[in-house]
């Protein structure tokens, strides 16, 4: 495949029925700490944040994190409720601080988020641009509004928003017309974001989920930390509602754009890999393809994957397509920012 054919294939891919899957790689590219950075921070900070039996438990868990990484390390031993809450609180705090610094840059006009640059080049279906993300941060929400689009995260309200998919959807209705006895609803252009692992602005209040965009002290955030309990936690509200909507969109997608996602999540894999295996055209962008992503690429000819490479000290893009591999020097098309510049804004 030459570069012209690759660019044409990417342009044609951004068409009807596209569902975008976003993993931590996109947030890391903007400045949110990834798993390795979070693991390093937790190993340093947790001994001063917990005491007693929880500190003893952490002493048993942390060697696994050092040896295997945050995700795998917490999978080997299921943390207690108290330790899991301490991890949730600290991860939420660290990610929130990084997110705030990025948003300040956006509002100051010194930064444009990568997803903001992509959105003008995507079709805007009546049901909204469908995005499923495992990230806690709200950069996708900010990026969407910066692109002058609405954002539907299934919560209705501003300061104490309640989980209500129908009310949230209807809040974007702008007009109703009657035609031959049938009502036609017209909706504002929007991005519909499903977040099966939770969000920094979701909190638990009186046993119910509530969305508040400010920072609340001493209130438990509704995010699912990495670890052995992740699968179980994903079946409680509001995670289950978002997981079900995300999987529904995956099941009816005509094509996938997958950005910075490692194919390591049990809540999505049953649906996503099955659809890819059945032939759904898929474009994957990643700095480095995970081992699971490489398996998906090698097993499915309907997948085009781009990852970072270096040739003679210069940046390059390695492209996997239909069993062949090509390298394009001087280009970083795996990076969404450069892909938009080179493919859609030449």
Secondary structure, DSSP 8 states (H G I E B T S, - for coil): --HHHHHHHHHHHSSTTEEEEE-HHHHHHHT---HHHHHHHHHHHGGGT--HHHHHHHHHHHHHHHHH-HHHHHHHS---HHHHHHHHHHHHHHHHHHHHHHHHHHHHTS---HHHHHHTTS---TT-EEEEE---S-HHHHHHHHTT-EEE-SEE-SSSEEE-HHHHHHTTEEEEEEETTEEEEEE--EEEEE-TTEEEEEEEETTEEEE-SS--TT--EEE--SSTTHHHHTTSTTHHHHHHHHHHHHHH-SEEEEES--S--HHHHHHHHHHHHTT-EEEEEESS--HHHHHHHHH-TTEEEEEEEEETTEEEEEEEETTEEEEEET--TTSHHHHIIIII--
